[in-house]
Amino acid sequence: MKVGAARDTSVTLQPNSNASSSIVEVDKLYRGAQQNKYTNNYHFIQLPLQYHWKISKSARLPIQLNTGITAGYLAATNALVYSAALGGCLLQG
């Protein structure tokens, strides 16, 4: 995506004044003409589990059950978030 110039600053946002848990602190703001390229990165740790069960042992009509689940955790990201509250700038925190 294209972004404006980066500005190192510390900003605290509280979108809803009634909810203290929604406070967000950011390290950088991106404002101005969108001329610089930026790539969001997401780093996940995942543990997939699968189960296979052969219900019918018949050669003519094999019936099988396959199922799976994956537990995941977002370990790190440098993604930018658009903020209309700050005049349409992108935030990185």
Phi and psi restraints in degrees (range 20) as a CNS / XPLOR table:
assign (resid 1 and name C) (resid 2 and name N)
       (resid 2 and name CA) (resid 2 and name C) 1.0 -96.0 20.0 2
assign (resid 2 and name N) (resid 2 and name CA)
       (resid 2 and name C) (resid 3 and name N) 1.0 136.9 20.0 2
assign (resid 2 and name C) (resid 3 and name N)
       (resid 3 and name CA) (resid 3 and name C) 1.0 -132.5 20.0 2
assign (resid 3 and name N) (resid 3 and name CA)
       (resid 3 and name C) (resid 4 and name N) 1.0 165.2 20.0 2
assign (resid 3 and name C) (resid 4 and name N)
       (resid 4 and name CA) (resid 4 and name C) 1.0 -82.9 20.0 2
assign (resid 4 and name N) (resid 4 and name CA)
       (resid 4 and name C) (resid 5 and name N) 1.0 -165.3 20.0 2
assign (resid 4 and name C) (resid 5 and name N)
       (resid 5 and name CA) (resid 5 and name C) 1.0 -73.7 20.0 2
assign (resid 5 and name N) (resid 5 and name CA)
       (resid 5 and name C) (resid 6 and name N) 1.0 139.8 20.0 2
assign (resid 5 and name C) (resid 6 and name N)
       (resid 6 and name CA) (resid 6 and name C) 1.0 -78.9 20.0 2
assign (resid 6 and name N) (resid 6 and name CA)
       (resid 6 and name C) (resid 7 and name N) 1.0 141.0 20.0 2
assign (resid 6 and name C) (resid 7 and name N)
       (resid 7 and name CA) (resid 7 and name C) 1.0 -131.4 20.0 2
assign (resid 7 and name N) (resid 7 and name CA)
       (resid 7 and name C) (resid 8 and name N) 1.0 114.4 20.0 2
assign (resid 7 and name C) (resid 8 and name N)
       (resid 8 and name CA) (resid 8 and name C) 1.0 -70.8 20.0 2
assign (resid 8 and name N) (resid 8 and name CA)
       (resid 8 and name C) (resid 9 and name N) 1.0 117.9 20.0 2
assign (resid 8 and name C) (resid 9 and name N)
       (resid 9 and name CA) (resid 9 and name C) 1.0 -158.7 20.0 2
assign (resid 9 and name N) (resid 9 and name CA)
       (resid 9 and name C) (resid 10 and name N) 1.0 159.5 20.0 2
assign (resid 9 and name C) (resid 10 and name N)
       (resid 10 and name CA) (resid 10 and name C) 1.0 -111.2 20.0 2
assign (resid 10 and name N) (resid 10 and name CA)
       (resid 10 and name C) (resid 11 and name N) 1.0 120.3 20.0 2
assign (resid 10 and name C) (resid 11 and name N)
       (resid 11 and name CA) (resid 11 and name C) 1.0 -127.3 20.0 2
assign (resid 11 and name N) (resid 11 and name CA)
       (resid 11 and name C) (resid 12 and name N) 1.0 136.3 20.0 2
assign (resid 11 and name C) (resid 12 and name N)
       (resid 12 and name CA) (resid 12 and name C) 1.0 -111.5 20.0 2
assign (resid 12 and name N) (resid 12 and name CA)
       (resid 12 and name C) (resid 13 and name N) 1.0 125.2 20.0 2
assign (resid 12 and name C) (resid 13 and name N)
       (resid 13 and name CA) (resid 13 and name C) 1.0 -113.4 20.0 2
assign (resid 13 and name N) (resid 13 and name CA)
       (resid 13 and name C) (resid 14 and name N) 1.0 138.7 20.0 2
assign (resid 13 and name C) (resid 14 and name N)
       (resid 14 and name CA) (resid 14 and name C) 1.0 -135.4 20.0 2
assign (resid 14 and name N) (resid 14 and name CA)
       (resid 14 and name C) (resid 15 and name N) 1.0 89.7 20.0 2
assign (resid 14 and name C) (resid 15 and name N)
       (resid 15 and name CA) (resid 15 and name C) 1.0 -58.6 20.0 2
assign (resid 15 and name N) (resid 15 and name CA)
       (resid 15 and name C) (resid 16 and name N) 1.0 -38.8 20.0 2
assign (resid 15 and name C) (resid 16 and name N)
       (resid 16 and name CA) (resid 16 and name C) 1.0 -118.4 20.0 2
assign (resid 16 and name N) (resid 16 and name CA)
       (resid 16 and name C) (resid 17 and name N) 1.0 117.3 20.0 2
assign (resid 16 and name C) (resid 17 and name N)
       (resid 17 and name CA) (resid 17 and name C) 1.0 -66.4 20.0 2
assign (resid 17 and name N) (resid 17 and name CA)
       (resid 17 and name C) (resid 18 and name N) 1.0 -15.5 20.0 2
assign (resid 17 and name C) (resid 18 and name N)
       (resid 18 and name CA) (resid 18 and name C) 1.0 -88.8 20.0 2
assign (resid 18 and name N) (resid 18 and name CA)
       (resid 18 and name C) (resid 19 and name N) 1.0 -15.1 20.0 2
assign (resid 18 and name C) (resid 19 and name N)
       (resid 19 and name CA) (resid 19 and name C) 1.0 -115.1 20.0 2
assign (resid 19 and name N) (resid 19 and name CA)
       (resid 19 and name C) (resid 20 and name N) 1.0 105.4 20.0 2
assign (resid 19 and name C) (resid 20 and name N)
       (resid 20 and name CA) (resid 20 and name C) 1.0 -72.1 20.0 2
assign (resid 20 and name N) (resid 20 and name CA)
       (resid 20 and name C) (resid 21 and name N) 1.0 -19.0 20.0 2
assign (resid 20 and name C) (resid 21 and name N)
       (resid 21 and name CA) (resid 21 and name C) 1.0 -75.7 20.0 2
assign (resid 21 and name N) (resid 21 and name CA)
       (resid 21 and name C) (resid 22 and name N) 1.0 -10.8 20.0 2
assign (resid 21 and name C) (resid 22 and name N)
       (resid 22 and name CA) (resid 22 and name C) 1.0 -94.6 20.0 2
assign (resid 22 and name N) (resid 22 and name CA)
       (resid 22 and name C) (resid 23 and name N) 1.0 13.4 20.0 2
assign (resid 22 and name C) (resid 23 and name N)
       (resid 23 and name CA) (resid 23 and name C) 1.0 -70.3 20.0 2
assign (resid 23 and name N) (resid 23 and name CA)
       (resid 23 and name C) (resid 24 and name N) 1.0 131.8 20.0 2
assign (resid 23 and name C) (resid 24 and name N)
       (resid 24 and name CA) (resid 24 and name C) 1.0 -126.2 20.0 2
assign (resid 24 and name N) (resid 24 and name CA)
       (resid 24 and name C) (resid 25 and name N) 1.0 131.4 20.0 2
assign (resid 24 and name C) (resid 25 and name N)
       (resid 25 and name CA) (resid 25 and name C) 1.0 -110.2 20.0 2
assign (resid 25 and name N) (resid 25 and name CA)
       (resid 25 and name C) (resid 26 and name N) 1.0 134.7 20.0 2
assign (resid 25 and name C) (resid 26 and name N)
       (resid 26 and name CA) (resid 26 and name C) 1.0 -122.7 20.0 2
assign (resid 26 and name N) (resid 26 and name CA)
       (resid 26 and name C) (resid 27 and name N) 1.0 156.4 20.0 2
assign (resid 26 and name C) (resid 27 and name N)
       (resid 27 and name CA) (resid 27 and name C) 1.0 -101.2 20.0 2
assign (resid 27 and name N) (resid 27 and name CA)
       (resid 27 and name C) (resid 28 and name N) 1.0 -29.9 20.0 2
assign (resid 27 and name C) (resid 28 and name N)
       (resid 28 and name CA) (resid 28 and name C) 1.0 -137.1 20.0 2
assign (resid 28 and name N) (resid 28 and name CA)
       (resid 28 and name C) (resid 29 and name N) 1.0 151.0 20.0 2
assign (resid 28 and name C) (resid 29 and name N)
       (resid 29 and name CA) (resid 29 and name C) 1.0 -119.6 20.0 2
assign (resid 29 and name N) (resid 29 and name CA)
       (resid 29 and name C) (resid 30 and name N) 1.0 143.9 20.0 2
assign (resid 29 and name C) (resid 30 and name N)
       (resid 30 and name CA) (resid 30 and name C) 1.0 -119.5 20.0 2
assign (resid 30 and name N) (resid 30 and name CA)
       (resid 30 and name C) (resid 31 and name N) 1.0 116.4 20.0 2
assign (resid 30 and name C) (resid 31 and name N)
       (resid 31 and name CA) (resid 31 and name C) 1.0 -133.4 20.0 2
assign (resid 31 and name N) (resid 31 and name CA)
       (resid 31 and name C) (resid 32 and name N) 1.0 166.7 20.0 2
assign (resid 31 and name C) (resid 32 and name N)
       (resid 32 and name CA) (resid 32 and name C) 1.0 92.7 20.0 2
assign (resid 32 and name N) (resid 32 and name CA)
       (resid 32 and name C) (resid 33 and name N) 1.0 -163.5 20.0 2
assign (resid 32 and name C) (resid 33 and name N)
       (resid 33 and name CA) (resid 33 and name C) 1.0 -62.3 20.0 2
assign (resid 33 and name N) (resid 33 and name CA)
       (resid 33 and name C) (resid 34 and name N) 1.0 135.2 20.0 2
assign (resid 33 and name C) (resid 34 and name N)
       (resid 34 and name CA) (resid 34 and name C) 1.0 -82.9 20.0 2
assign (resid 34 and name N) (resid 34 and name CA)
       (resid 34 and name C) (resid 35 and name N) 1.0 90.8 20.0 2
assign (resid 34 and name C) (resid 35 and name N)
       (resid 35 and name CA) (resid 35 and name C) 1.0 -125.4 20.0 2
assign (resid 35 and name N) (resid 35 and name CA)
       (resid 35 and name C) (resid 36 and name N) 1.0 -11.4 20.0 2
assign (resid 35 and name C) (resid 36 and name N)
       (resid 36 and name CA) (resid 36 and name C) 1.0 -102.7 20.0 2
assign (resid 36 and name N) (resid 36 and name CA)
       (resid 36 and name C) (resid 37 and name N) 1.0 140.3 20.0 2
assign (resid 36 and name C) (resid 37 and name N)
       (resid 37 and name CA) (resid 37 and name C) 1.0 -82.1 20.0 2
assign (resid 37 and name N) (resid 37 and name CA)
       (resid 37 and name C) (resid 38 and name N) 1.0 141.2 20.0 2
assign (resid 37 and name C) (resid 38 and name N)
       (resid 38 and name CA) (resid 38 and name C) 1.0 -141.6 20.0 2
assign (resid 38 and name N) (resid 38 and name CA)
       (resid 38 and name C) (resid 39 and name N) 1.0 137.6 20.0 2
assign (resid 38 and name C) (resid 39 and name N)
       (resid 39 and name CA) (resid 39 and name C) 1.0 -119.3 20.0 2
assign (resid 39 and name N) (resid 39 and name CA)
       (resid 39 and name C) (resid 40 and name N) 1.0 123.5 20.0 2
assign (resid 39 and name C) (resid 40 and name N)
       (resid 40 and name CA) (resid 40 and name C) 1.0 -73.8 20.0 2
assign (resid 40 and name N) (resid 40 and name CA)
       (resid 40 and name C) (resid 41 and name N) 1.0 140.0 20.0 2
assign (resid 40 and name C) (resid 41 and name N)
       (resid 41 and name CA) (resid 41 and name C) 1.0 -124.6 20.0 2
assign (resid 41 and name N) (resid 41 and name CA)
       (resid 41 and name C) (resid 42 and name N) 1.0 137.3 20.0 2
assign (resid 41 and name C) (resid 42 and name N)
       (resid 42 and name CA) (resid 42 and name C) 1.0 -126.4 20.0 2
assign (resid 42 and name N) (resid 42 and name CA)
       (resid 42 and name C) (resid 43 and name N) 1.0 128.6 20.0 2
assign (resid 42 and name C) (resid 43 and name N)
       (resid 43 and name CA) (resid 43 and name C) 1.0 -117.6 20.0 2
assign (resid 43 and name N) (resid 43 and name CA)
       (resid 43 and name C) (resid 44 and name N) 1.0 112.1 20.0 2
assign (resid 43 and name C) (resid 44 and name N)
       (resid 44 and name CA) (resid 44 and name C) 1.0 -108.9 20.0 2
assign (resid 44 and name N) (resid 44 and name CA)
       (resid 44 and name C) (resid 45 and name N) 1.0 148.2 20.0 2
assign (resid 44 and name C) (resid 45 and name N)
       (resid 45 and name CA) (resid 45 and name C) 1.0 -112.5 20.0 2
assign (resid 45 and name N) (resid 45 and name CA)
       (resid 45 and name C) (resid 46 and name N) 1.0 124.9 20.0 2
assign (resid 45 and name C) (resid 46 and name N)
       (resid 46 and name CA) (resid 46 and name C) 1.0 -130.9 20.0 2
assign (resid 46 and name N) (resid 46 and name CA)
       (resid 46 and name C) (resid 47 and name N) 1.0 147.4 20.0 2
assign (resid 46 and name C) (resid 47 and name N)
       (resid 47 and name CA) (resid 47 and name C) 1.0 -127.8 20.0 2
assign (resid 47 and name N) (resid 47 and name CA)
       (resid 47 and name C) (resid 48 and name N) 1.0 99.5 20.0 2
assign (resid 47 and name C) (resid 48 and name N)
       (resid 48 and name CA) (resid 48 and name C) 1.0 -83.4 20.0 2
assign (resid 48 and name N) (resid 48 and name CA)
       (resid 48 and name C) (resid 49 and name N) 1.0 139.5 20.0 2
assign (resid 48 and name C) (resid 49 and name N)
       (resid 49 and name CA) (resid 49 and name C) 1.0 -125.5 20.0 2
assign (resid 49 and name N) (resid 49 and name CA)
       (resid 49 and name C) (resid 50 and name N) 1.0 132.6 20.0 2
assign (resid 49 and name C) (resid 50 and name N)
       (resid 50 and name CA) (resid 50 and name C) 1.0 -129.5 20.0 2
assign (resid 50 and name N) (resid 50 and name CA)
       (resid 50 and name C) (resid 51 and name N) 1.0 150.0 20.0 2
assign (resid 50 and name C) (resid 51 and name N)
       (resid 51 and name CA) (resid 51 and name C) 1.0 -131.9 20.0 2
assign (resid 51 and name N) (resid 51 and name CA)
       (resid 51 and name C) (resid 52 and name N) 1.0 132.5 20.0 2
assign (resid 51 and name C) (resid 52 and name N)
       (resid 52 and name CA) (resid 52 and name C) 1.0 -124.3 20.0 2
assign (resid 52 and name N) (resid 52 and name CA)
       (resid 52 and name C) (resid 53 and name N) 1.0 128.3 20.0 2
assign (resid 52 and name C) (resid 53 and name N)
       (resid 53 and name CA) (resid 53 and name C) 1.0 -132.1 20.0 2
assign (resid 53 and name N) (resid 53 and name CA)
       (resid 53 and name C) (resid 54 and name N) 1.0 121.1 20.0 2
assign (resid 53 and name C) (resid 54 and name N)
       (resid 54 and name CA) (resid 54 and name C) 1.0 -90.5 20.0 2
assign (resid 54 and name N) (resid 54 and name CA)
       (resid 54 and name C) (resid 55 and name N) 1.0 99.9 20.0 2
assign (resid 54 and name C) (resid 55 and name N)
       (resid 55 and name CA) (resid 55 and name C) 1.0 -70.0 20.0 2
assign (resid 55 and name N) (resid 55 and name CA)
       (resid 55 and name C) (resid 56 and name N) 1.0 -48.9 20.0 2
assign (resid 55 and name C) (resid 56 and name N)
       (resid 56 and name CA) (resid 56 and name C) 1.0 -108.1 20.0 2
assign (resid 56 and name N) (resid 56 and name CA)
       (resid 56 and name C) (resid 57 and name N) 1.0 130.7 20.0 2
assign (resid 56 and name C) (resid 57 and name N)
       (resid 57 and name CA) (resid 57 and name C) 1.0 -94.0 20.0 2
assign (resid 57 and name N) (resid 57 and name CA)
       (resid 57 and name C) (resid 58 and name N) 1.0 6.4 20.0 2
assign (resid 57 and name C) (resid 58 and name N)
       (resid 58 and name CA) (resid 58 and name C) 1.0 -69.3 20.0 2
assign (resid 58 and name N) (resid 58 and name CA)
       (resid 58 and name C) (resid 59 and name N) 1.0 137.9 20.0 2
assign (resid 58 and name C) (resid 59 and name N)
       (resid 59 and name CA) (resid 59 and name C) 1.0 -76.2 20.0 2
assign (resid 59 and name N) (resid 59 and name CA)
       (resid 59 and name C) (resid 60 and name N) 1.0 -27.3 20.0 2
assign (resid 59 and name C) (resid 60 and name N)
       (resid 60 and name CA) (resid 60 and name C) 1.0 -77.6 20.0 2
assign (resid 60 and name N) (resid 60 and name CA)
       (resid 60 and name C) (resid 61 and name N) 1.0 -35.8 20.0 2
assign (resid 60 and name C) (resid 61 and name N)
       (resid 61 and name CA) (resid 61 and name C) 1.0 -136.8 20.0 2
assign (resid 61 and name N) (resid 61 and name CA)
       (resid 61 and name C) (resid 62 and name N) 1.0 77.2 20.0 2
assign (resid 61 and name C) (resid 62 and name N)
       (resid 62 and name CA) (resid 62 and name C) 1.0 -76.0 20.0 2
assign (resid 62 and name N) (resid 62 and name CA)
       (resid 62 and name C) (resid 63 and name N) 1.0 125.3 20.0 2
assign (resid 62 and name C) (resid 63 and name N)
       (resid 63 and name CA) (resid 63 and name C) 1.0 -114.4 20.0 2
assign (resid 63 and name N) (resid 63 and name CA)
       (resid 63 and name C) (resid 64 and name N) 1.0 126.1 20.0 2
assign (resid 63 and name C) (resid 64 and name N)
       (resid 64 and name CA) (resid 64 and name C) 1.0 -130.8 20.0 2
assign (resid 64 and name N) (resid 64 and name CA)
       (resid 64 and name C) (resid 65 and name N) 1.0 151.0 20.0 2
assign (resid 64 and name C) (resid 65 and name N)
       (resid 65 and name CA) (resid 65 and name C) 1.0 -123.2 20.0 2
assign (resid 65 and name N) (resid 65 and name CA)
       (resid 65 and name C) (resid 66 and name N) 1.0 123.7 20.0 2
assign (resid 65 and name C) (resid 66 and name N)
       (resid 66 and name CA) (resid 66 and name C) 1.0 -121.4 20.0 2
assign (resid 66 and name N) (resid 66 and name CA)
       (resid 66 and name C) (resid 67 and name N) 1.0 131.9 20.0 2
assign (resid 66 and name C) (resid 67 and name N)
       (resid 67 and name CA) (resid 67 and name C) 1.0 -146.4 20.0 2
assign (resid 67 and name N) (resid 67 and name CA)
       (resid 67 and name C) (resid 68 and name N) 1.0 161.4 20.0 2
assign (resid 67 and name C) (resid 68 and name N)
       (resid 68 and name CA) (resid 68 and name C) 1.0 -162.6 20.0 2
assign (resid 68 and name N) (resid 68 and name CA)
       (resid 68 and name C) (resid 69 and name N) 1.0 163.2 20.0 2
assign (resid 68 and name C) (resid 69 and name N)
       (resid 69 and name CA) (resid 69 and name C) 1.0 -149.7 20.0 2
assign (resid 69 and name N) (resid 69 and name CA)
       (resid 69 and name C) (resid 70 and name N) 1.0 150.8 20.0 2
assign (resid 69 and name C) (resid 70 and name N)
       (resid 70 and name CA) (resid 70 and name C) 1.0 -131.2 20.0 2
assign (resid 70 and name N) (resid 70 and name CA)
       (resid 70 and name C) (resid 71 and name N) 1.0 127.0 20.0 2
assign (resid 70 and name C) (resid 71 and name N)
       (resid 71 and name CA) (resid 71 and name C) 1.0 -95.7 20.0 2
assign (resid 71 and name N) (resid 71 and name CA)
       (resid 71 and name C) (resid 72 and name N) 1.0 133.6 20.0 2
assign (resid 71 and name C) (resid 72 and name N)
       (resid 72 and name CA) (resid 72 and name C) 1.0 -135.7 20.0 2
assign (resid 72 and name N) (resid 72 and name CA)
       (resid 72 and name C) (resid 73 and name N) 1.0 156.4 20.0 2
assign (resid 72 and name C) (resid 73 and name N)
       (resid 73 and name CA) (resid 73 and name C) 1.0 -140.8 20.0 2
assign (resid 73 and name N) (resid 73 and name CA)
       (resid 73 and name C) (resid 74 and name N) 1.0 130.2 20.0 2
assign (resid 73 and name C) (resid 74 and name N)
       (resid 74 and name CA) (resid 74 and name C) 1.0 -80.8 20.0 2
assign (resid 74 and name N) (resid 74 and name CA)
       (resid 74 and name C) (resid 75 and name N) 1.0 104.7 20.0 2
assign (resid 74 and name C) (resid 75 and name N)
       (resid 75 and name CA) (resid 75 and name C) 1.0 -78.9 20.0 2
assign (resid 75 and name N) (resid 75 and name CA)
       (resid 75 and name C) (resid 76 and name N) 1.0 -39.6 20.0 2
assign (resid 75 and name C) (resid 76 and name N)
       (resid 76 and name CA) (resid 76 and name C) 1.0 -160.0 20.0 2
assign (resid 76 and name N) (resid 76 and name CA)
       (resid 76 and name C) (resid 77 and name N) 1.0 154.7 20.0 2
assign (resid 76 and name C) (resid 77 and name N)
       (resid 77 and name CA) (resid 77 and name C) 1.0 -156.6 20.0 2
assign (resid 77 and name N) (resid 77 and name CA)
       (resid 77 and name C) (resid 78 and name N) 1.0 155.6 20.0 2
assign (resid 77 and name C) (resid 78 and name N)
       (resid 78 and name CA) (resid 78 and name C) 1.0 -124.4 20.0 2
assign (resid 78 and name N) (resid 78 and name CA)
       (resid 78 and name C) (resid 79 and name N) 1.0 26.0 20.0 2
assign (resid 78 and name C) (resid 79 and name N)
       (resid 79 and name CA) (resid 79 and name C) 1.0 -65.0 20.0 2
assign (resid 79 and name N) (resid 79 and name CA)
       (resid 79 and name C) (resid 80 and name N) 1.0 147.3 20.0 2
assign (resid 79 and name C) (resid 80 and name N)
       (resid 80 and name CA) (resid 80 and name C) 1.0 -96.9 20.0 2
assign (resid 80 and name N) (resid 80 and name CA)
       (resid 80 and name C) (resid 81 and name N) 1.0 147.5 20.0 2
assign (resid 80 and name C) (resid 81 and name N)
       (resid 81 and name CA) (resid 81 and name C) 1.0 -124.0 20.0 2
assign (resid 81 and name N) (resid 81 and name CA)
       (resid 81 and name C) (resid 82 and name N) 1.0 132.1 20.0 2
assign (resid 81 and name C) (resid 82 and name N)
       (resid 82 and name CA) (resid 82 and name C) 1.0 -77.2 20.0 2
assign (resid 82 and name N) (resid 82 and name CA)
       (resid 82 and name C) (resid 83 and name N) 1.0 134.4 20.0 2
assign (resid 82 and name C) (resid 83 and name N)
       (resid 83 and name CA) (resid 83 and name C) 1.0 -125.1 20.0 2
assign (resid 83 and name N) (resid 83 and name CA)
       (resid 83 and name C) (resid 84 and name N) 1.0 111.1 20.0 2
assign (resid 83 and name C) (resid 84 and name N)
       (resid 84 and name CA) (resid 84 and name C) 1.0 -73.6 20.0 2
assign (resid 84 and name N) (resid 84 and name CA)
       (resid 84 and name C) (resid 85 and name N) 1.0 -24.8 20.0 2
assign (resid 84 and name C) (resid 85 and name N)
       (resid 85 and name CA) (resid 85 and name C) 1.0 -66.6 20.0 2
assign (resid 85 and name N) (resid 85 and name CA)
       (resid 85 and name C) (resid 86 and name N) 1.0 -25.9 20.0 2
assign (resid 85 and name C) (resid 86 and name N)
       (resid 86 and name CA) (resid 86 and name C) 1.0 -105.5 20.0 2
assign (resid 86 and name N) (resid 86 and name CA)
       (resid 86 and name C) (resid 87 and name N) 1.0 31.5 20.0 2
assign (resid 86 and name C) (resid 87 and name N)
       (resid 87 and name CA) (resid 87 and name C) 1.0 76.7 20.0 2
assign (resid 87 and name N) (resid 87 and name CA)
       (resid 87 and name C) (resid 88 and name N) 1.0 27.9 20.0 2
assign (resid 87 and name C) (resid 88 and name N)
       (resid 88 and name CA) (resid 88 and name C) 1.0 80.3 20.0 2
assign (resid 88 and name N) (resid 88 and name CA)
       (resid 88 and name C) (resid 89 and name N) 1.0 32.2 20.0 2
assign (resid 88 and name C) (resid 89 and name N)
       (resid 89 and name CA) (resid 89 and name C) 1.0 -98.4 20.0 2
assign (resid 89 and name N) (resid 89 and name CA)
       (resid 89 and name C) (resid 90 and name N) 1.0 164.3 20.0 2
assign (resid 89 and name C) (resid 90 and name N)
       (resid 90 and name CA) (resid 90 and name C) 1.0 -98.8 20.0 2
assign (resid 90 and name N) (resid 90 and name CA)
       (resid 90 and name C) (resid 91 and name N) 1.0 141.4 20.0 2
assign (resid 90 and name C) (resid 91 and name N)
       (resid 91 and name CA) (resid 91 and name C) 1.0 -116.3 20.0 2
assign (resid 91 and name N) (resid 91 and name CA)
       (resid 91 and name C) (resid 92 and name N) 1.0 142.8 20.0 2
assign (resid 91 and name C) (resid 92 and name N)
       (resid 92 and name CA) (resid 92 and name C) 1.0 -128.9 20.0 2
assign (resid 92 and name N) (resid 92 and name CA)
       (resid 92 and name C) (resid 93 and name N) 1.0 127.8 20.0 2
